[in-house]
Amino acid sequence: MADAKPITLALPDPDATARVGAALARALRPGDSVLLSGPLGAGKTALARAVIAARLGAAQTGAAGDIPSPTYTLTQVYEDDAGEIWHADLYRLTDPAQVWELGLTEAFDAAICLVEWPERLGPLAPRRALIAALDFDAGEGRILSLTPQGAGWEAALDAARAA
């Protein structure tokens, strides 16, 4: 089967970001990595929080804003019924070798991984991943481009498109 084609979505407001995050959450499975790229403030953390909140449910997380950013801790790990969810913010890393110390390379195989600043992974980036590139649009809006690397992303892309 051929790899799925990239899609681009307009996210006019934070609610649209939350809807796409929730839709992706329903489609992600252990071993899936979403690599979130874009400039500071483009919505990487907001999209990751929406995925985590939808996977864990409001009873565990409260509002998505209650999910901490891993900017200073580098990683946050959550448990849901399917296994672990890793949220990593690699902004402060200076060398891809530091990724080994975090345990992130092992998580790529067994957990759902949401990685901000994935360019810091260098050659350690997972071969199979969904690249989620965010950028600014008019007003509060954002543009989200989802580009699959490897097979098996059709359900995630369909879910995002339908959100």
Rosetta silent file (secondary structure, phi, psi, omega in degrees, C-alpha in Angstrom):
SEQUENCE: MADAKPITLALPDPDATARVGAALARALRPGDSVLLSGPLGAGKTALARAVIAARLGAAQTGAAGDIPSPTYTLTQVYEDDAGEIWHADLYRLTDPAQVWELGLTEAFDAAICLVEWPERLGPLAPRRALIAALDFDAGEGRILSLTPQGAGWEAALDAARAA
SCORE:     score description
SCORE:     0.000 S_00000001
   1 L     0.000  138.324  179.244    0.000    0.000    0.000 S_00000001
   2 L   -72.127  151.929  176.308    1.323    3.473   -0.831 S_00000001
   3 L   -62.829  149.765  177.552    2.021    5.935    1.946 S_00000001
   4 L   -66.604  154.437 -179.763   -0.813    8.338    2.743 S_00000001
   5 L   -86.200  147.932  177.149   -0.654   11.817    1.237 S_00000001
   6 L   -63.314  154.662  174.691    0.018   14.907    3.395 S_00000001
   7 E  -130.791  156.176  176.177   -2.884   17.136    4.391 S_00000001
   8 E  -126.259  131.882 -178.006   -3.108   20.785    5.436 S_00000001
   9 E  -124.587  140.781  171.394   -5.741   22.045    7.864 S_00000001
  10 E   -86.515  130.774  176.012   -6.740   25.538    8.924 S_00000001
  11 E  -117.314   90.229 -172.038   -7.037   25.901   12.699 S_00000001
  12 L   -69.748  -19.550 -176.849   -8.822   29.250   13.099 S_00000001
  13 L  -157.075  171.691 -179.369   -8.906   29.186   16.912 S_00000001
  14 H   -59.329  -30.800  178.322   -7.831   27.144   19.959 S_00000001
  15 H   -64.244  -37.177  177.906  -11.058   25.104   19.825 S_00000001
  16 H   -65.267  -39.724  176.733  -10.143   23.874   16.332 S_00000001
  17 H   -62.088  -43.925  179.303   -6.722   22.811   17.639 S_00000001
  18 H   -62.511  -39.969  179.302   -8.416   20.940   20.492 S_00000001
  19 H   -65.002  -43.225  179.102  -10.787   19.165   18.075 S_00000001
  20 H   -66.513  -41.738  177.197   -7.940   18.007   15.825 S_00000001
  21 H   -59.584  -43.637  178.636   -5.924   16.895   18.865 S_00000001
  22 H   -64.563  -39.562  178.586   -8.876   14.889   20.165 S_00000001
  23 H   -64.880  -43.681  177.343   -9.422   13.328   16.746 S_00000001
  24 H   -62.237  -40.654 -178.585   -5.758   12.332   16.501 S_00000001
  25 H   -55.518  -39.910 -178.672   -5.893   10.922   20.034 S_00000001
  26 H   -68.510  -24.774 -175.817   -8.584    8.440   19.014 S_00000001
  27 H   -96.379  -18.434 -175.772   -6.468    7.199   16.095 S_00000001
  28 L   -76.912  145.301 -179.774   -3.034    6.949   17.753 S_00000001
  29 L  -131.317  159.322  175.377   -1.711    3.610   18.965 S_00000001
  30 L   -51.801  136.352 -175.627    1.382    2.499   20.901 S_00000001
  31 L    96.253   -7.115  177.738    4.400    2.819   18.624 S_00000001
  32 L   -89.039  135.027  175.956    3.031    5.966   16.939 S_00000001
  33 E  -121.651  131.337  174.791    5.162    9.115   17.064 S_00000001
  34 E  -112.685  118.610 -177.922    3.899   12.599   16.255 S_00000001
  35 E  -100.862  111.197 -172.498    6.735   15.045   15.615 S_00000001
  36 E   -97.509  114.573 -179.069    5.542   18.601   16.298 S_00000001
  37 E  -122.050  160.327  178.839    7.492   21.345   14.556 S_00000001
  38 L   144.894  168.497 -178.310    7.037   25.069   14.124 S_00000001
  39 L   -69.971  166.002  175.157    8.154   28.386   15.581 S_00000001
  40 L   -53.368  133.687  177.250    7.742   29.372   19.223 S_00000001
  41 L    81.885    5.141 -176.369    4.082   29.970   20.007 S_00000001
  42 L   -78.701  -14.232  176.897    2.757   28.168   16.932 S_00000001
  43 L   115.818   13.152  179.932    0.706   25.688   18.966 S_00000001
  44 H   -59.904  -50.056 -179.411    2.893   22.601   19.372 S_00000001
  45 H   -66.753  -38.900  179.265    2.203   22.301   23.091 S_00000001
  46 H   -61.093  -42.416  179.160   -1.490   23.119   22.640 S_00000001
  47 H   -67.649  -43.020  178.581   -1.885   20.298   20.115 S_00000001
  48 H   -62.166  -43.918  178.408    0.049   17.842   22.302 S_00000001
  49 H   -60.846  -39.118  179.558   -2.042   18.785   25.354 S_00000001
  50 H   -64.202  -40.620  176.802   -5.242   18.252   23.372 S_00000001
  51 H   -62.160  -48.914 -177.477   -4.092   14.751   22.379 S_00000001
  52 H   -62.857  -46.782 -179.820   -3.144   13.891   25.969 S_00000001
  53 H   -59.320  -42.092 -179.790   -6.349   15.310   27.451 S_00000001
  54 H   -67.769  -38.573  179.978   -8.488   13.355   24.992 S_00000001
  55 H   -68.444  -40.876 -174.373   -6.598   10.104   25.640 S_00000001
  56 H   -88.010  -25.112 -178.530   -6.719   10.416   29.421 S_00000001
  57 L    85.811  153.410 -176.118  -10.136   12.012   29.774 S_00000001
  58 H   -62.670  -29.182 -178.961  -11.153   15.027   31.813 S_00000001
  59 H   -61.959  -33.371 -178.902  -11.423   12.965   35.006 S_00000001
  60 H   -90.181  -31.613 -170.356   -7.658   12.422   35.003 S_00000001
  61 H  -112.171  -14.495 -170.987   -6.404   15.688   33.544 S_00000001
  62 L    67.585 -144.513  176.596   -8.950   18.407   34.245 S_00000001
  63 L   -73.783  154.187  179.863   -8.660   21.037   31.540 S_00000001
  64 H   -57.569  -27.431  177.820   -5.955   20.585   28.914 S_00000001
  65 H   -66.209  -17.263  178.116   -4.231   23.617   30.430 S_00000001
  66 H   -79.990   -6.792  178.191   -3.590   21.505   33.557 S_00000001
  67 L   -86.264  115.372 -173.909   -1.239   19.279   31.543 S_00000001
  68 L   -69.119  149.204  172.273    2.236   20.700   32.145 S_00000001
  69 L   -76.679  138.867  178.518    4.588   21.576   29.335 S_00000001
  70 L   -86.535   25.271 -177.996    7.748   19.474   29.471 S_00000001
  71 L   -55.209  -42.130 -176.669    9.929   22.483   28.595 S_00000001
  72 L   -95.949  -31.291  179.388   11.920   22.194   31.828 S_00000001
  73 L   -85.879  -13.398 -177.437   11.475   18.507   32.652 S_00000001
  74 L    73.656  -39.089  176.109   12.110   17.546   28.983 S_00000001
  75 E  -139.432  149.380  168.466    9.589   14.692   29.187 S_00000001
  76 E  -127.807  134.722 -179.680    6.255   13.985   30.829 S_00000001
  77 E  -119.187  132.016 -179.889    4.942   10.424   30.806 S_00000001
  78 E  -122.029  156.726  176.349    1.266    9.558   31.191 S_00000001
  79 E  -115.903  134.219  168.064   -0.536    6.202   31.391 S_00000001
  80 E  -130.142 -175.342 -176.085   -3.758    5.333   29.650 S_00000001
  81 L   -60.349  -26.777 -177.438   -5.479    2.006   28.967 S_00000001
  82 L   -88.781  -14.197 -178.311   -3.290    1.373   25.900 S_00000001
  83 E   136.722 -150.751 -176.413    0.024    2.121   27.641 S_00000001
  84 E   -86.403  148.587  170.724    2.337    5.091   27.987 S_00000001
  85 E  -121.475  121.103  178.425    2.054    8.480   26.340 S_00000001
  86 E  -104.580  129.665  173.258    5.313   10.435   26.189 S_00000001
  87 E  -117.057  115.298 -177.417    5.301   14.204   25.696 S_00000001
  88 E  -119.441  139.343  173.082    8.809   15.509   25.049 S_00000001
  89 E  -121.383  108.223 -173.144   10.038   19.047   24.499 S_00000001
  90 L   -95.578   11.619 -175.606   13.562   18.910   23.110 S_00000001
  91 L   -51.970  -39.836 -174.586   14.053   22.678   22.759 S_00000001
  92 L   -86.473   -2.903  178.536   16.809   22.759   25.389 S_00000001
  93 L   -74.418  144.061 -179.969   18.787   19.806   24.021 S_00000001
  94 L  -113.101  -10.191 -176.384   22.084   20.646   22.375 S_00000001
  95 L  -149.200  132.539  178.945   23.102   17.203   21.089 S_00000001
  96 L   -55.480  -25.592  179.818   21.044   14.272   19.764 S_00000001
  97 L   -61.085  -25.005  179.009   23.020   11.968   22.086 S_00000001
  98 H   -66.247  -21.369  178.845   21.071   13.491   25.005 S_00000001
  99 H   -63.178  -35.865  178.545   17.939   11.788   23.649 S_00000001
 100 H   -57.664  -42.633 -177.615   19.386    8.422   24.721 S_00000001
 101 H   -63.602  -28.449 -179.363   19.536    9.606   28.326 S_00000001
 102 H   -76.895  -19.769 -175.457   15.830   10.457   28.269 S_00000001
 103 L    82.475    9.458 -175.094   14.792    6.939   27.213 S_00000001
 104 H   -67.873  -35.066 -177.830   12.866    8.390   24.309 S_00000001
 105 H   -63.265  -35.280  176.064   14.333    6.070   21.673 S_00000001
 106 H   -70.768  -36.597 -179.520   12.883    3.052   23.511 S_00000001
 107 H   -63.536  -30.393  179.930    9.553    4.831   23.909 S_00000001
 108 H   -55.897  -32.873 -177.714    9.272    5.220   20.129 S_00000001
 109 H   -80.779  -30.397 -168.417    8.696    1.465   19.858 S_00000001
 110 H  -118.711  -16.293 -173.710    6.216    0.986   22.692 S_00000001
 111 L  -118.776  169.792  166.181    4.480    4.270   23.537 S_00000001
 112 E   -85.581  123.698 -176.268    2.563    7.051   21.874 S_00000001
 113 E  -117.686  128.089  175.655    5.185    9.806   21.558 S_00000001
 114 E  -116.001  111.783 -170.600    4.486   13.499   21.038 S_00000001
 115 E  -119.902  116.138  173.746    7.789   15.259   20.393 S_00000001
 116 E   -88.275  145.467 -177.726    8.224   19.029   20.188 S_00000001
 117 L    59.992   53.167 -175.769   11.355   20.342   18.422 S_00000001
 118 H   -67.007  -17.202  177.819   11.994   16.990   16.680 S_00000001
 119 H   -61.545  -20.560  177.640   14.881   18.405   14.647 S_00000001
 120 H   -72.028  -12.686  178.490   16.905   17.967   17.877 S_00000001
 121 H   -71.988  -27.740 -177.122   16.546   14.187   17.424 S_00000001
 122 H    55.145 -132.691 -177.083   18.931   14.188   14.465 S_00000001
 123 H   -71.914   -4.813 -179.781   19.552   10.610   13.298 S_00000001
 124 H   -88.832    0.313  179.092   17.585    9.233   16.269 S_00000001
 125 L   -61.903  141.070  178.958   14.237   10.355   14.820 S_00000001
 126 L   -64.896  142.898  179.137   11.817    7.470   14.334 S_00000001
 127 L   -67.601  -37.600  179.250   11.530    6.236   10.743 S_00000001
 128 L  -103.851  114.575 -177.477    7.760    5.949   11.030 S_00000001
 129 E  -157.307  159.718  172.447    6.210    9.189   12.276 S_00000001
 130 E  -106.036  115.089  179.354    3.515   11.730   11.614 S_00000001
 131 E   -84.220  119.655  179.430    5.102   15.137   11.050 S_00000001
 132 E  -112.992   98.295 -178.542    2.802   17.844   12.429 S_00000001
 133 E   -97.986  121.540 -179.754    4.103   21.223   11.252 S_00000001
 134 E  -109.573  144.369  175.341    2.337   24.228   12.743 S_00000001
 135 E  -148.868  165.876 -178.549    2.622   27.823   11.631 S_00000001
 136 E   -75.284  147.051  172.681    0.826   31.101   12.168 S_00000001
 137 L  -129.090 -168.081 -177.313   -2.184   32.183   10.113 S_00000001
 138 L   -62.497  141.534  176.082   -4.390   35.275   10.397 S_00000001
 139 L    60.137 -129.820  177.985   -5.357   36.410   13.918 S_00000001
 140 L   -78.637   -9.065 -169.588   -5.374   33.541   16.403 S_00000001
 141 L   -67.644  157.779  175.815   -5.303   31.039   13.559 S_00000001
 142 E  -134.390  159.458  171.931   -2.767   28.394   12.767 S_00000001
 143 E  -114.819  131.217  178.731   -2.047   26.182    9.792 S_00000001
 144 E  -117.416  122.479  173.862   -1.348   22.504   10.477 S_00000001
 145 E  -109.457  125.571  178.721    0.353   20.318    7.890 S_00000001
 146 E  -110.557  117.817 -178.032    0.349   16.591    8.605 S_00000001
 147 E  -122.243  114.831 -179.853    2.899   14.588    6.649 S_00000001
 148 E   -78.685  140.071  170.032    3.117   10.842    7.198 S_00000001
 149 E  -116.806  116.775 -176.452    6.459    9.066    7.128 S_00000001
 150 L    90.591  175.001 -175.462    5.952    5.363    6.643 S_00000001
 151 L   -87.999  164.953  171.608    2.754    3.383    6.355 S_00000001
 152 L    93.289   17.559 -178.626   -0.229    3.147    8.655 S_00000001
 153 L  -103.610    3.828 -176.103   -1.240    6.791    9.074 S_00000001
 154 H   -58.131  -44.554 -177.945   -4.497    6.716    7.084 S_00000001
 155 H   -63.717  -41.248  179.330   -6.756    6.526   10.169 S_00000001
 156 H   -65.057  -43.609  179.332   -4.982    9.447   11.866 S_00000001
 157 H   -66.020  -41.911  177.823   -5.173   11.590    8.734 S_00000001
 158 H   -62.316  -41.645  179.786   -8.827   10.727    8.167 S_00000001
 159 H   -63.902  -45.133  179.746   -9.639   11.565   11.804 S_00000001
 160 H   -62.732  -42.890 -179.433   -7.823   14.920   11.613 S_00000001
 161 H   -61.815  -36.695 -175.997   -9.519   15.775    8.318 S_00000001
 162 H   -83.074  -11.220 -175.304  -12.956   15.023    9.807 S_00000001
 163 L   -65.561    0.000    0.000  -12.392   17.053   13.029 S_00000001
